[in-house]
């Protein structure tokens, strides 16, 4: 029996478990982390999470700073988008 590949968004999310993803949440916050699991409400459990802050320096260059957060859970209703792993 041939296995069919599905193009449902939830399948892409399942394929990204144990991979690094980017998550943007409300209030314009951005995180990079290892996706460990998620539930039917798209609450996600991530590890090695870091919040990414972008700012413009005095010369007009865009700079990036990181804050390590460890393991966290993000409620699905706060998520604006998830950039899934391309591997």
C-alpha positions as CSV (number, residue, x, y, z in Angstrom):
1,X,0.0,0.0,0.0
2,X,1.4,3.4,-1.0
3,X,1.6,6.0,1.6
4,X,0.2,9.4,0.6
5,X,1.8,12.6,1.6
6,X,-0.5,15.1,3.1
7,X,-0.3,18.9,2.7
8,X,-2.3,19.8,5.8
9,X,-0.6,22.4,8.0
10,X,-0.8,20.1,11.1
11,X,1.4,17.6,9.2
12,X,4.1,20.2,8.5
13,X,4.0,21.0,12.3
14,X,4.3,17.3,13.1
15,X,7.3,17.0,10.7
16,X,9.0,19.9,12.6
17,X,9.0,18.1,16.0
18,X,12.6,18.0,17.3
19,X,13.7,20.7,14.9
20,X,14.4,24.4,15.3
21,X,11.5,26.7,14.5
22,X,10.8,30.5,14.6
23,X,7.6,31.6,16.4
24,X,6.1,35.0,16.3
25,X,3.5,35.8,19.0
26,X,1.4,38.8,19.9
27,X,3.0,42.0,21.0
28,X,5.6,41.5,18.2
29,X,7.7,39.0,20.1
30,X,9.9,36.5,18.2
31,X,11.3,33.2,19.5
32,X,13.7,30.6,18.1
33,X,13.5,27.2,19.7
34,X,13.4,23.4,19.4
35,X,9.8,22.2,19.0
36,X,9.2,19.3,21.3
37,X,5.4,18.9,21.2
38,X,2.0,20.5,20.6
39,X,-1.6,19.8,21.4
40,X,-5.0,20.2,19.6
41,X,-5.1,23.9,20.6
42,X,-1.7,24.4,19.1
43,X,-0.2,25.2,22.5
44,X,3.5,24.4,21.9
45,X,6.2,23.1,24.2
46,X,9.6,24.3,23.2
47,X,13.1,23.9,24.5
48,X,16.3,25.9,24.2
49,X,14.1,28.9,23.6
50,X,15.6,32.3,23.0
51,X,13.7,35.5,22.4
52,X,15.1,37.6,19.6
53,X,15.2,41.4,19.9
54,X,15.9,43.5,16.8
55,X,16.8,47.1,17.0
56,X,18.4,49.9,15.0
57,X,21.8,51.2,16.2
58,X,23.1,54.7,16.0
59,X,24.4,54.1,12.5
60,X,21.1,52.8,11.2
61,X,22.2,49.2,11.2
62,X,19.7,46.5,12.3
63,X,21.2,44.6,15.3
64,X,19.9,41.5,17.0
65,X,20.1,40.4,20.7
66,X,19.0,37.2,22.3
67,X,17.6,36.3,25.7
68,X,17.9,32.6,26.7
69,X,14.6,31.3,28.2
70,X,15.1,27.5,28.4
71,X,12.0,25.4,28.2
72,X,8.6,27.2,27.8
73,X,5.0,26.6,26.7
74,X,3.4,29.1,24.4
75,X,-0.4,29.2,24.2
76,X,-1.7,28.6,20.8
77,X,-4.0,31.6,20.8
78,X,-1.0,33.9,21.2
79,X,0.8,32.6,18.1
80,X,0.7,34.7,15.0
81,X,2.9,32.5,12.8
82,X,5.4,29.6,13.0
83,X,8.2,29.3,10.5
84,X,8.7,25.5,10.3
85,X,11.9,23.7,9.8
86,X,12.9,23.3,6.1
87,X,14.9,20.1,6.7
